[in-house]
Amino acid sequence: MPTGEPQRAVQTLYIKKDVQIAAPIDVVFETLLEPAGPLADMGLKLEAWPGGRWYRDLGDNAGHLWGHVQVIKPPKLLELCGPMFMSYPVSSHLQYRLAEEAGGTRLTLTHQAVGLISPEHLEGVEKGWDETLAEVRAAAEAGRKKR
C-alpha cells in the first residue's frame, strides 16, 4: 500500500433539493441544458442526447469528463451519471425532474454518489447545488432561452 496517502473509506452522498420556479417548464428545461451558476465560467458543455457527454472543455483537447446523459425526456427529465466534479474513484447519479405547477415549474434535483468521496466534497456539495439552483431559477425566470 502506498505511503503518504491517507486511507479513505467508501462514502455515500444523498442530496435532494426542491425549488419552485416562476417560468414555463420548457424554459426551465432549456436553462438546465446550459451551464448555470458557479459552473458558468468553467467551460462546461452538455451534449443533450442519450449517451452525450457533460464535460469541462479547457481547449486544446484538454478537459474533464463530468458524466454522460443517462436519460433525457424533454421537458420533464434529465439524468446524468459519472464522476461529476470529483476526480477520484466515485460514481454519481444526478437527476433533474420537472413538473408543471400553478405559477410555474417545480424542479427537483437529486444527487446520489458512492465512492471515496473527499470530506471537502461531502461538506461543500450541498452549498454548491443551492447556488446552482438559484442561478437556474434566476435565468429561467428572466426568460432566458439560450439554445
Phi and psi in radians as a Rosetta constraint file:
Dihedral C 1 N 2 CA 2 C 2 CIRCULARHARMONIC -1.081 0.35
Dihedral N 2 CA 2 C 2 N 3 CIRCULARHARMONIC 2.531 0.35
Dihedral C 2 N 3 CA 3 C 3 CIRCULARHARMONIC -1.671 0.35
Dihedral N 3 CA 3 C 3 N 4 CIRCULARHARMONIC 2.827 0.35
Dihedral C 3 N 4 CA 4 C 4 CIRCULARHARMONIC 1.584 0.35
Dihedral N 4 CA 4 C 4 N 5 CIRCULARHARMONIC -0.405 0.35
Dihedral C 4 N 5 CA 5 C 5 CIRCULARHARMONIC -1.741 0.35
Dihedral N 5 CA 5 C 5 N 6 CIRCULARHARMONIC 2.176 0.35
Dihedral C 5 N 6 CA 6 C 6 CIRCULARHARMONIC -1.185 0.35
Dihedral N 6 CA 6 C 6 N 7 CIRCULARHARMONIC 2.490 0.35
Dihedral C 6 N 7 CA 7 C 7 CIRCULARHARMONIC -1.309 0.35
Dihedral N 7 CA 7 C 7 N 8 CIRCULARHARMONIC 2.385 0.35
Dihedral C 7 N 8 CA 8 C 8 CIRCULARHARMONIC -2.092 0.35
Dihedral N 8 CA 8 C 8 N 9 CIRCULARHARMONIC 2.521 0.35
Dihedral C 8 N 9 CA 9 C 9 CIRCULARHARMONIC -1.580 0.35
Dihedral N 9 CA 9 C 9 N 10 CIRCULARHARMONIC 2.753 0.35
Dihedral C 9 N 10 CA 10 C 10 CIRCULARHARMONIC -1.113 0.35
Dihedral N 10 CA 10 C 10 N 11 CIRCULARHARMONIC 2.303 0.35
Dihedral C 10 N 11 CA 11 C 11 CIRCULARHARMONIC -2.096 0.35
Dihedral N 11 CA 11 C 11 N 12 CIRCULARHARMONIC 2.791 0.35
Dihedral C 11 N 12 CA 12 C 12 CIRCULARHARMONIC -2.115 0.35
Dihedral N 12 CA 12 C 12 N 13 CIRCULARHARMONIC 2.693 0.35
Dihedral C 12 N 13 CA 13 C 13 CIRCULARHARMONIC -2.306 0.35
Dihedral N 13 CA 13 C 13 N 14 CIRCULARHARMONIC 2.337 0.35
Dihedral C 13 N 14 CA 14 C 14 CIRCULARHARMONIC -2.470 0.35
Dihedral N 14 CA 14 C 14 N 15 CIRCULARHARMONIC 2.066 0.35
Dihedral C 14 N 15 CA 15 C 15 CIRCULARHARMONIC -2.293 0.35
Dihedral N 15 CA 15 C 15 N 16 CIRCULARHARMONIC 2.332 0.35
Dihedral C 15 N 16 CA 16 C 16 CIRCULARHARMONIC -2.313 0.35
Dihedral N 16 CA 16 C 16 N 17 CIRCULARHARMONIC 2.223 0.35
Dihedral C 16 N 17 CA 17 C 17 CIRCULARHARMONIC -2.233 0.35
Dihedral N 17 CA 17 C 17 N 18 CIRCULARHARMONIC 2.480 0.35
Dihedral C 17 N 18 CA 18 C 18 CIRCULARHARMONIC -2.250 0.35
Dihedral N 18 CA 18 C 18 N 19 CIRCULARHARMONIC 2.240 0.35
Dihedral C 18 N 19 CA 19 C 19 CIRCULARHARMONIC -2.430 0.35
Dihedral N 19 CA 19 C 19 N 20 CIRCULARHARMONIC 2.407 0.35
Dihedral C 19 N 20 CA 20 C 20 CIRCULARHARMONIC -1.631 0.35
Dihedral N 20 CA 20 C 20 N 21 CIRCULARHARMONIC 2.270 0.35
Dihedral C 20 N 21 CA 21 C 21 CIRCULARHARMONIC -2.153 0.35
Dihedral N 21 CA 21 C 21 N 22 CIRCULARHARMONIC 2.233 0.35
Dihedral C 21 N 22 CA 22 C 22 CIRCULARHARMONIC -1.476 0.35
Dihedral N 22 CA 22 C 22 N 23 CIRCULARHARMONIC 1.181 0.35
Dihedral C 22 N 23 CA 23 C 23 CIRCULARHARMONIC -2.729 0.35
Dihedral N 23 CA 23 C 23 N 24 CIRCULARHARMONIC 2.707 0.35
Dihedral C 23 N 24 CA 24 C 24 CIRCULARHARMONIC -1.112 0.35
Dihedral N 24 CA 24 C 24 N 25 CIRCULARHARMONIC 2.647 0.35
Dihedral C 24 N 25 CA 25 C 25 CIRCULARHARMONIC -1.007 0.35
Dihedral N 25 CA 25 C 25 N 26 CIRCULARHARMONIC -0.665 0.35
Dihedral C 25 N 26 CA 26 C 26 CIRCULARHARMONIC -1.190 0.35
Dihedral N 26 CA 26 C 26 N 27 CIRCULARHARMONIC -0.591 0.35
Dihedral C 26 N 27 CA 27 C 27 CIRCULARHARMONIC -1.205 0.35
Dihedral N 27 CA 27 C 27 N 28 CIRCULARHARMONIC -0.738 0.35
Dihedral C 27 N 28 CA 28 C 28 CIRCULARHARMONIC -1.101 0.35
Dihedral N 28 CA 28 C 28 N 29 CIRCULARHARMONIC -0.779 0.35
Dihedral C 28 N 29 CA 29 C 29 CIRCULARHARMONIC -1.081 0.35
Dihedral N 29 CA 29 C 29 N 30 CIRCULARHARMONIC -0.801 0.35
Dihedral C 29 N 30 CA 30 C 30 CIRCULARHARMONIC -1.080 0.35
Dihedral N 30 CA 30 C 30 N 31 CIRCULARHARMONIC -0.626 0.35
Dihedral C 30 N 31 CA 31 C 31 CIRCULARHARMONIC -1.107 0.35
Dihedral N 31 CA 31 C 31 N 32 CIRCULARHARMONIC -0.651 0.35
Dihedral C 31 N 32 CA 32 C 32 CIRCULARHARMONIC -1.126 0.35
Dihedral N 32 CA 32 C 32 N 33 CIRCULARHARMONIC -0.454 0.35
Dihedral C 32 N 33 CA 33 C 33 CIRCULARHARMONIC -1.356 0.35
Dihedral N 33 CA 33 C 33 N 34 CIRCULARHARMONIC -0.133 0.35
Dihedral C 33 N 34 CA 34 C 34 CIRCULARHARMONIC -2.004 0.35
Dihedral N 34 CA 34 C 34 N 35 CIRCULARHARMONIC 2.644 0.35
Dihedral C 34 N 35 CA 35 C 35 CIRCULARHARMONIC -1.012 0.35
Dihedral N 35 CA 35 C 35 N 36 CIRCULARHARMONIC 2.512 0.35
Dihedral C 35 N 36 CA 36 C 36 CIRCULARHARMONIC -2.449 0.35
Dihedral N 36 CA 36 C 36 N 37 CIRCULARHARMONIC 2.807 0.35
Dihedral C 36 N 37 CA 37 C 37 CIRCULARHARMONIC 1.032 0.35
Dihedral N 37 CA 37 C 37 N 38 CIRCULARHARMONIC -2.396 0.35
Dihedral C 37 N 38 CA 38 C 38 CIRCULARHARMONIC -1.090 0.35
Dihedral N 38 CA 38 C 38 N 39 CIRCULARHARMONIC -0.255 0.35
Dihedral C 38 N 39 CA 39 C 39 CIRCULARHARMONIC -1.559 0.35
Dihedral N 39 CA 39 C 39 N 40 CIRCULARHARMONIC -0.181 0.35
Dihedral C 39 N 40 CA 40 C 40 CIRCULARHARMONIC -1.038 0.35
Dihedral N 40 CA 40 C 40 N 41 CIRCULARHARMONIC -0.633 0.35
Dihedral C 40 N 41 CA 41 C 41 CIRCULARHARMONIC -1.697 0.35
Dihedral N 41 CA 41 C 41 N 42 CIRCULARHARMONIC 0.221 0.35
Dihedral C 41 N 42 CA 42 C 42 CIRCULARHARMONIC -1.671 0.35
Dihedral N 42 CA 42 C 42 N 43 CIRCULARHARMONIC 0.008 0.35
Dihedral C 42 N 43 CA 43 C 43 CIRCULARHARMONIC 1.313 0.35
Dihedral N 43 CA 43 C 43 N 44 CIRCULARHARMONIC 0.422 0.35
Dihedral C 43 N 44 CA 44 C 44 CIRCULARHARMONIC -1.268 0.35
Dihedral N 44 CA 44 C 44 N 45 CIRCULARHARMONIC 2.437 0.35
Dihedral C 44 N 45 CA 45 C 45 CIRCULARHARMONIC -2.310 0.35
Dihedral N 45 CA 45 C 45 N 46 CIRCULARHARMONIC 2.541 0.35
Dihedral C 45 N 46 CA 46 C 46 CIRCULARHARMONIC -2.216 0.35
Dihedral N 46 CA 46 C 46 N 47 CIRCULARHARMONIC 2.170 0.35
Dihedral C 46 N 47 CA 47 C 47 CIRCULARHARMONIC -1.585 0.35
Dihedral N 47 CA 47 C 47 N 48 CIRCULARHARMONIC 1.818 0.35
Dihedral C 47 N 48 CA 48 C 48 CIRCULARHARMONIC -1.450 0.35
Dihedral N 48 CA 48 C 48 N 49 CIRCULARHARMONIC 1.172 0.35
Dihedral C 48 N 49 CA 49 C 49 CIRCULARHARMONIC -2.691 0.35
Dihedral N 49 CA 49 C 49 N 50 CIRCULARHARMONIC 2.767 0.35
Dihedral C 49 N 50 CA 50 C 50 CIRCULARHARMONIC -0.957 0.35
Dihedral N 50 CA 50 C 50 N 51 CIRCULARHARMONIC 2.230 0.35
Dihedral C 50 N 51 CA 51 C 51 CIRCULARHARMONIC 1.527 0.35
Dihedral N 51 CA 51 C 51 N 52 CIRCULARHARMONIC -0.147 0.35
Dihedral C 51 N 52 CA 52 C 52 CIRCULARHARMONIC -1.096 0.35
Dihedral N 52 CA 52 C 52 N 53 CIRCULARHARMONIC 2.660 0.35
Dihedral C 52 N 53 CA 53 C 53 CIRCULARHARMONIC -1.508 0.35
Dihedral N 53 CA 53 C 53 N 54 CIRCULARHARMONIC 2.573 0.35
Dihedral C 53 N 54 CA 54 C 54 CIRCULARHARMONIC -2.034 0.35
Dihedral N 54 CA 54 C 54 N 55 CIRCULARHARMONIC 1.945 0.35
Dihedral C 54 N 55 CA 55 C 55 CIRCULARHARMONIC -2.551 0.35
Dihedral N 55 CA 55 C 55 N 56 CIRCULARHARMONIC 2.798 0.35
Dihedral C 55 N 56 CA 56 C 56 CIRCULARHARMONIC -1.722 0.35
Dihedral N 56 CA 56 C 56 N 57 CIRCULARHARMONIC 2.054 0.35
Dihedral C 56 N 57 CA 57 C 57 CIRCULARHARMONIC -1.673 0.35
Dihedral N 57 CA 57 C 57 N 58 CIRCULARHARMONIC 1.963 0.35
Dihedral C 57 N 58 CA 58 C 58 CIRCULARHARMONIC -1.709 0.35
Dihedral N 58 CA 58 C 58 N 59 CIRCULARHARMONIC 0.047 0.35
Dihedral C 58 N 59 CA 59 C 59 CIRCULARHARMONIC 1.414 0.35
Dihedral N 59 CA 59 C 59 N 60 CIRCULARHARMONIC 2.875 0.35
Dihedral C 59 N 60 CA 60 C 60 CIRCULARHARMONIC 0.911 0.35
Dihedral N 60 CA 60 C 60 N 61 CIRCULARHARMONIC 0.692 0.35
Dihedral C 60 N 61 CA 61 C 61 CIRCULARHARMONIC 1.044 0.35
Dihedral N 61 CA 61 C 61 N 62 CIRCULARHARMONIC 0.506 0.35
Dihedral C 61 N 62 CA 62 C 62 CIRCULARHARMONIC -1.980 0.35
Dihedral N 62 CA 62 C 62 N 63 CIRCULARHARMONIC 2.655 0.35
Dihedral C 62 N 63 CA 63 C 63 CIRCULARHARMONIC 2.906 0.35
Dihedral N 63 CA 63 C 63 N 64 CIRCULARHARMONIC -2.820 0.35
Dihedral C 63 N 64 CA 64 C 64 CIRCULARHARMONIC -2.589 0.35
Dihedral N 64 CA 64 C 64 N 65 CIRCULARHARMONIC 2.100 0.35
Dihedral C 64 N 65 CA 65 C 65 CIRCULARHARMONIC -1.349 0.35
Dihedral N 65 CA 65 C 65 N 66 CIRCULARHARMONIC 2.084 0.35
Dihedral C 65 N 66 CA 66 C 66 CIRCULARHARMONIC -1.559 0.35
Dihedral N 66 CA 66 C 66 N 67 CIRCULARHARMONIC -0.571 0.35
Dihedral C 66 N 67 CA 67 C 67 CIRCULARHARMONIC 2.985 0.35
Dihedral N 67 CA 67 C 67 N 68 CIRCULARHARMONIC -3.011 0.35
Dihedral C 67 N 68 CA 68 C 68 CIRCULARHARMONIC -2.223 0.35
Dihedral N 68 CA 68 C 68 N 69 CIRCULARHARMONIC 2.665 0.35
Dihedral C 68 N 69 CA 69 C 69 CIRCULARHARMONIC -1.274 0.35
Dihedral N 69 CA 69 C 69 N 70 CIRCULARHARMONIC 2.065 0.35
Dihedral C 69 N 70 CA 70 C 70 CIRCULARHARMONIC -1.576 0.35
Dihedral N 70 CA 70 C 70 N 71 CIRCULARHARMONIC -0.734 0.35
Dihedral C 70 N 71 CA 71 C 71 CIRCULARHARMONIC -2.491 0.35
Dihedral N 71 CA 71 C 71 N 72 CIRCULARHARMONIC 2.373 0.35
Dihedral C 71 N 72 CA 72 C 72 CIRCULARHARMONIC -2.457 0.35
Dihedral N 72 CA 72 C 72 N 73 CIRCULARHARMONIC 2.091 0.35
Dihedral C 72 N 73 CA 73 C 73 CIRCULARHARMONIC -2.369 0.35
Dihedral N 73 CA 73 C 73 N 74 CIRCULARHARMONIC 1.393 0.35
Dihedral C 73 N 74 CA 74 C 74 CIRCULARHARMONIC -1.010 0.35
Dihedral N 74 CA 74 C 74 N 75 CIRCULARHARMONIC 2.427 0.35
Dihedral C 74 N 75 CA 75 C 75 CIRCULARHARMONIC -1.823 0.35
Dihedral N 75 CA 75 C 75 N 76 CIRCULARHARMONIC 0.515 0.35
Dihedral C 75 N 76 CA 76 C 76 CIRCULARHARMONIC -1.941 0.35
Dihedral N 76 CA 76 C 76 N 77 CIRCULARHARMONIC -0.305 0.35
Dihedral C 76 N 77 CA 77 C 77 CIRCULARHARMONIC -2.663 0.35
Dihedral N 77 CA 77 C 77 N 78 CIRCULARHARMONIC 2.345 0.35
Dihedral C 77 N 78 CA 78 C 78 CIRCULARHARMONIC -2.442 0.35
Dihedral N 78 CA 78 C 78 N 79 CIRCULARHARMONIC 2.162 0.35
Dihedral C 78 N 79 CA 79 C 79 CIRCULARHARMONIC -2.190 0.35
Dihedral N 79 CA 79 C 79 N 80 CIRCULARHARMONIC 2.351 0.35
Dihedral C 79 N 80 CA 80 C 80 CIRCULARHARMONIC -2.191 0.35
Dihedral N 80 CA 80 C 80 N 81 CIRCULARHARMONIC 2.507 0.35
Dihedral C 80 N 81 CA 81 C 81 CIRCULARHARMONIC -2.347 0.35
Dihedral N 81 CA 81 C 81 N 82 CIRCULARHARMONIC 2.544 0.35
Dihedral C 81 N 82 CA 82 C 82 CIRCULARHARMONIC 2.618 0.35
Dihedral N 82 CA 82 C 82 N 83 CIRCULARHARMONIC -2.942 0.35
Dihedral C 82 N 83 CA 83 C 83 CIRCULARHARMONIC -1.328 0.35
Dihedral N 83 CA 83 C 83 N 84 CIRCULARHARMONIC -0.224 0.35
Dihedral C 83 N 84 CA 84 C 84 CIRCULARHARMONIC 0.989 0.35
Dihedral N 84 CA 84 C 84 N 85 CIRCULARHARMONIC -2.246 0.35
Dihedral C 84 N 85 CA 85 C 85 CIRCULARHARMONIC -1.573 0.35
Dihedral N 85 CA 85 C 85 N 86 CIRCULARHARMONIC 0.136 0.35
Dihedral C 85 N 86 CA 86 C 86 CIRCULARHARMONIC -1.766 0.35
Dihedral N 86 CA 86 C 86 N 87 CIRCULARHARMONIC 2.009 0.35
Dihedral C 86 N 87 CA 87 C 87 CIRCULARHARMONIC -1.685 0.35
Dihedral N 87 CA 87 C 87 N 88 CIRCULARHARMONIC 1.096 0.35
Dihedral C 87 N 88 CA 88 C 88 CIRCULARHARMONIC -2.842 0.35
Dihedral N 88 CA 88 C 88 N 89 CIRCULARHARMONIC 3.079 0.35
Dihedral C 88 N 89 CA 89 C 89 CIRCULARHARMONIC -1.106 0.35
Dihedral N 89 CA 89 C 89 N 90 CIRCULARHARMONIC 1.776 0.35
Dihedral C 89 N 90 CA 90 C 90 CIRCULARHARMONIC -2.758 0.35
Dihedral N 90 CA 90 C 90 N 91 CIRCULARHARMONIC 2.634 0.35
Dihedral C 90 N 91 CA 91 C 91 CIRCULARHARMONIC -2.240 0.35
Dihedral N 91 CA 91 C 91 N 92 CIRCULARHARMONIC 2.212 0.35
Dihedral C 91 N 92 CA 92 C 92 CIRCULARHARMONIC -2.065 0.35
Dihedral N 92 CA 92 C 92 N 93 CIRCULARHARMONIC 2.670 0.35
Dihedral C 92 N 93 CA 93 C 93 CIRCULARHARMONIC -2.289 0.35
Dihedral N 93 CA 93 C 93 N 94 CIRCULARHARMONIC 2.171 0.35
Dihedral C 93 N 94 CA 94 C 94 CIRCULARHARMONIC -2.082 0.35
Dihedral N 94 CA 94 C 94 N 95 CIRCULARHARMONIC 2.216 0.35
Dihedral C 94 N 95 CA 95 C 95 CIRCULARHARMONIC -2.180 0.35
Dihedral N 95 CA 95 C 95 N 96 CIRCULARHARMONIC 2.260 0.35
Dihedral C 95 N 96 CA 96 C 96 CIRCULARHARMONIC -1.933 0.35
Dihedral N 96 CA 96 C 96 N 97 CIRCULARHARMONIC 2.026 0.35
Dihedral C 96 N 97 CA 97 C 97 CIRCULARHARMONIC -2.008 0.35
Dihedral N 97 CA 97 C 97 N 98 CIRCULARHARMONIC 2.256 0.35
Dihedral C 97 N 98 CA 98 C 98 CIRCULARHARMONIC -2.042 0.35
Dihedral N 98 CA 98 C 98 N 99 CIRCULARHARMONIC 2.485 0.35
Dihedral C 98 N 99 CA 99 C 99 CIRCULARHARMONIC -2.467 0.35
Dihedral N 99 CA 99 C 99 N 100 CIRCULARHARMONIC 2.396 0.35
Dihedral C 99 N 100 CA 100 C 100 CIRCULARHARMONIC -1.255 0.35
Dihedral N 100 CA 100 C 100 N 101 CIRCULARHARMONIC 2.378 0.35
Dihedral C 100 N 101 CA 101 C 101 CIRCULARHARMONIC -2.415 0.35
Dihedral N 101 CA 101 C 101 N 102 CIRCULARHARMONIC 2.845 0.35
Dihedral C 101 N 102 CA 102 C 102 CIRCULARHARMONIC -0.985 0.35
Dihedral N 102 CA 102 C 102 N 103 CIRCULARHARMONIC 2.214 0.35
Dihedral C 102 N 103 CA 103 C 103 CIRCULARHARMONIC 1.512 0.35
Dihedral N 103 CA 103 C 103 N 104 CIRCULARHARMONIC 0.043 0.35
Dihedral C 103 N 104 CA 104 C 104 CIRCULARHARMONIC 2.658 0.35
Dihedral N 104 CA 104 C 104 N 105 CIRCULARHARMONIC -2.391 0.35
Dihedral C 104 N 105 CA 105 C 105 CIRCULARHARMONIC -2.326 0.35
Dihedral N 105 CA 105 C 105 N 106 CIRCULARHARMONIC 2.392 0.35
Dihedral C 105 N 106 CA 106 C 106 CIRCULARHARMONIC -1.658 0.35
Dihedral N 106 CA 106 C 106 N 107 CIRCULARHARMONIC 2.113 0.35
Dihedral C 106 N 107 CA 107 C 107 CIRCULARHARMONIC -1.927 0.35
Dihedral N 107 CA 107 C 107 N 108 CIRCULARHARMONIC 2.148 0.35
Dihedral C 107 N 108 CA 108 C 108 CIRCULARHARMONIC -2.016 0.35
Dihedral N 108 CA 108 C 108 N 109 CIRCULARHARMONIC 2.122 0.35
Dihedral C 108 N 109 CA 109 C 109 CIRCULARHARMONIC -1.847 0.35
Dihedral N 109 CA 109 C 109 N 110 CIRCULARHARMONIC 2.298 0.35
Dihedral C 109 N 110 CA 110 C 110 CIRCULARHARMONIC -2.223 0.35
Dihedral N 110 CA 110 C 110 N 111 CIRCULARHARMONIC 2.184 0.35
Dihedral C 110 N 111 CA 111 C 111 CIRCULARHARMONIC -2.128 0.35
Dihedral N 111 CA 111 C 111 N 112 CIRCULARHARMONIC 2.065 0.35
Dihedral C 111 N 112 CA 112 C 112 CIRCULARHARMONIC -2.135 0.35
Dihedral N 112 CA 112 C 112 N 113 CIRCULARHARMONIC 2.464 0.35
Dihedral C 112 N 113 CA 113 C 113 CIRCULARHARMONIC -2.593 0.35
Dihedral N 113 CA 113 C 113 N 114 CIRCULARHARMONIC 2.705 0.35
Dihedral C 113 N 114 CA 114 C 114 CIRCULARHARMONIC -2.496 0.35
Dihedral N 114 CA 114 C 114 N 115 CIRCULARHARMONIC 2.437 0.35
Dihedral C 114 N 115 CA 115 C 115 CIRCULARHARMONIC 2.632 0.35
Dihedral N 115 CA 115 C 115 N 116 CIRCULARHARMONIC -2.816 0.35
Dihedral C 115 N 116 CA 116 C 116 CIRCULARHARMONIC -1.501 0.35
Dihedral N 116 CA 116 C 116 N 117 CIRCULARHARMONIC 1.093 0.35
Dihedral C 116 N 117 CA 117 C 117 CIRCULARHARMONIC -1.246 0.35
Dihedral N 117 CA 117 C 117 N 118 CIRCULARHARMONIC 2.241 0.35
Dihedral C 117 N 118 CA 118 C 118 CIRCULARHARMONIC -1.208 0.35
Dihedral N 118 CA 118 C 118 N 119 CIRCULARHARMONIC 2.639 0.35
Dihedral C 118 N 119 CA 119 C 119 CIRCULARHARMONIC -1.011 0.35
Dihedral N 119 CA 119 C 119 N 120 CIRCULARHARMONIC -0.618 0.35
Dihedral C 119 N 120 CA 120 C 120 CIRCULARHARMONIC -1.089 0.35
Dihedral N 120 CA 120 C 120 N 121 CIRCULARHARMONIC -0.714 0.35
Dihedral C 120 N 121 CA 121 C 121 CIRCULARHARMONIC -1.258 0.35
Dihedral N 121 CA 121 C 121 N 122 CIRCULARHARMONIC -0.691 0.35
Dihedral C 121 N 122 CA 122 C 122 CIRCULARHARMONIC -1.020 0.35
Dihedral N 122 CA 122 C 122 N 123 CIRCULARHARMONIC -0.647 0.35
Dihedral C 122 N 123 CA 123 C 123 CIRCULARHARMONIC -1.460 0.35
Dihedral N 123 CA 123 C 123 N 124 CIRCULARHARMONIC -0.554 0.35
Dihedral C 123 N 124 CA 124 C 124 CIRCULARHARMONIC -1.772 0.35
Dihedral N 124 CA 124 C 124 N 125 CIRCULARHARMONIC -0.279 0.35
Dihedral C 124 N 125 CA 125 C 125 CIRCULARHARMONIC -1.162 0.35
Dihedral N 125 CA 125 C 125 N 126 CIRCULARHARMONIC -0.594 0.35
Dihedral C 125 N 126 CA 126 C 126 CIRCULARHARMONIC -1.115 0.35
Dihedral N 126 CA 126 C 126 N 127 CIRCULARHARMONIC -0.758 0.35
Dihedral C 126 N 127 CA 127 C 127 CIRCULARHARMONIC -1.094 0.35
Dihedral N 127 CA 127 C 127 N 128 CIRCULARHARMONIC -0.694 0.35
Dihedral C 127 N 128 CA 128 C 128 CIRCULARHARMONIC -1.062 0.35
Dihedral N 128 CA 128 C 128 N 129 CIRCULARHARMONIC -0.745 0.35
Dihedral C 128 N 129 CA 129 C 129 CIRCULARHARMONIC -1.192 0.35
Dihedral N 129 CA 129 C 129 N 130 CIRCULARHARMONIC -0.633 0.35
Dihedral C 129 N 130 CA 130 C 130 CIRCULARHARMONIC -1.021 0.35
Dihedral N 130 CA 130 C 130 N 131 CIRCULARHARMONIC -0.791 0.35
Dihedral C 130 N 131 CA 131 C 131 CIRCULARHARMONIC -1.146 0.35
Dihedral N 131 CA 131 C 131 N 132 CIRCULARHARMONIC -0.751 0.35
Dihedral C 131 N 132 CA 132 C 132 CIRCULARHARMONIC -1.112 0.35
Dihedral N 132 CA 132 C 132 N 133 CIRCULARHARMONIC -0.798 0.35
Dihedral C 132 N 133 CA 133 C 133 CIRCULARHARMONIC -1.135 0.35
Dihedral N 133 CA 133 C 133 N 134 CIRCULARHARMONIC -0.615 0.35
Dihedral C 133 N 134 CA 134 C 134 CIRCULARHARMONIC -1.105 0.35
Dihedral N 134 CA 134 C 134 N 135 CIRCULARHARMONIC -0.684 0.35
Dihedral C 134 N 135 CA 135 C 135 CIRCULARHARMONIC -1.211 0.35
Dihedral N 135 CA 135 C 135 N 136 CIRCULARHARMONIC -0.691 0.35
Dihedral C 135 N 136 CA 136 C 136 CIRCULARHARMONIC -1.078 0.35
Dihedral N 136 CA 136 C 136 N 137 CIRCULARHARMONIC -0.790 0.35
Dihedral C 136 N 137 CA 137 C 137 CIRCULARHARMONIC -1.054 0.35
Dihedral N 137 CA 137 C 137 N 138 CIRCULARHARMONIC -0.832 0.35
Dihedral C 137 N 138 CA 138 C 138 CIRCULARHARMONIC -1.067 0.35
Dihedral N 138 CA 138 C 138 N 139 CIRCULARHARMONIC -0.763 0.35
Dihedral C 138 N 139 CA 139 C 139 CIRCULARHARMONIC -1.141 0.35
Dihedral N 139 CA 139 C 139 N 140 CIRCULARHARMONIC -0.792 0.35
Dihedral C 139 N 140 CA 140 C 140 CIRCULARHARMONIC -1.157 0.35
Dihedral N 140 CA 140 C 140 N 141 CIRCULARHARMONIC -0.737 0.35
Dihedral C 140 N 141 CA 141 C 141 CIRCULARHARMONIC -1.209 0.35
Dihedral N 141 CA 141 C 141 N 142 CIRCULARHARMONIC -0.427 0.35
Dihedral C 141 N 142 CA 142 C 142 CIRCULARHARMONIC -1.386 0.35
Dihedral N 142 CA 142 C 142 N 143 CIRCULARHARMONIC -0.098 0.35
Dihedral C 142 N 143 CA 143 C 143 CIRCULARHARMONIC 1.377 0.35
Dihedral N 143 CA 143 C 143 N 144 CIRCULARHARMONIC 0.308 0.35
Dihedral C 143 N 144 CA 144 C 144 CIRCULARHARMONIC -1.314 0.35
Dihedral N 144 CA 144 C 144 N 145 CIRCULARHARMONIC 2.130 0.35
Dihedral C 144 N 145 CA 145 C 145 CIRCULARHARMONIC -2.052 0.35
Dihedral N 145 CA 145 C 145 N 146 CIRCULARHARMONIC 1.813 0.35
Dihedral C 145 N 146 CA 146 C 146 CIRCULARHARMONIC -1.505 0.35
Dihedral N 146 CA 146 C 146 N 147 CIRCULARHARMONIC -0.354 0.35
